[in-house]
Amino acid sequence: MRTAGALIVSGFLAMGMAALPSAAATKQALTGKVINTAGLASFEATVIGGTADGEEYRIDFNKRPMRWYAYGAPIYPVCWLEGPKVTGPYGSTTAWISVGGGYASSGDGTQTVLTDAWVNTGDDIRKQIKKCANSRG
């Protein structure tokens, strides 16, 4: 009888522990929302060299935008990089967000990016995710 009680308690404890989510399972991917009511264009950033801090990118504003994001559209940041200074509702920033959802790094040293100045991610993107690295092998 005593053994059966111990098994039930052990089974209950084991079941209770298994039901608790791990810290990794509860962490969700960062998302953001476009807050520019006119919409927001994403551009191609190309690696132009390396520095002590990592890769140096050039954002090409002469090309047609890669994609337009409507006001309120969700974006899925992959990493961030330094780019031209842009001013938005939260001030000025040089942080540009490499976006996911099929628009992330193409593997050839380019990133599809949009300015952090017009995306609400809850905080400065540089404090939330890693800096982009050149994806070329």
Secondary structure, DSSP 8 states (H G I E B T S, - for coil): -HHHHHHHHHHHHHHHHHHS--HHHH-----EEE--TT-EEEEEEEEEEEETTEEEEEE-SSS--SEEE-TT-EE-EEEEEEEEEEEETTEEEEEEEEE-SS-S--SSSEEEEEEGGGEE-SS-GGGTS-B------
